[in-house]
């Protein structure tokens, strides 16, 4: 295994996350959930952690929507 410069370098060029970027991502994730079939008011009442978890698992969202449709 090498011991050259590539292994000693630190990532100094990675951009910092900004509050504006976080708000944009959150808004986009909420819009995705609404497109998947959840009610807009229900999505608006969720906190950011729940939104992020549901966006990562679309099959769970489909099951929730199907259960509420019955």
N, C-alpha and C positions, 0 to 999 in steps of 0.2 A: 504494500500500500504506500502511496506517495506521501511525502511530507512537505510538499511545495507550497507555493503561495496560495493556491486555490483552497487549501484546507485551513489556512490561517486568516483568510479574509473574513471580515464581518460585513453584514449587509447594511451599508450606510445610505443606500439609495432608495430603500423601500419607503413609499409615501406614508405619512401619518394619517390615521382615520380622523375625519372631522365630524363634528355634530351635524353639519348640513348633509354630508354623505350618509350618515346613519339615518337621518330622517328620510332621505330619498329611498334608501333600501327598505326601510320599514313601510313606507307608503306603497312601494312596488309589491312587497310581499303581501300586504293587505289586499291589494287589487287582485293578485293572483288567487287568493282564497275566495274572493267574491266571484271570480270567473269560474272557479271550481264548483260553485253552487251554494256556498254558505251565504246567509243573509248579511247584508252590509251592516246593519245595526249590531248584529251578533259579533261580527269581526271587529267593529269599532270598540266594543266593550272588552275585548281580549287584551291582555298585556303582551308586550313584545316577545317574551319567551314562548308563550303559547303559540303565537303567530309563527314564529320561526320553526318550532317543532312541527306544526301542521304543514307548513310549506315543504318541509323535508320529507313528509310522508303523505303523498297524495292518495294512496289507497285508503288510509284512515279517513281522509276527508270524504272520499266517495262513499264509504260505509256510513259516515255520519249523515250525509245528505240523503242517502237511501233510507236510513232509519227514520229520519224526520218526514220523509215523503209518505211513509205508510200511515 
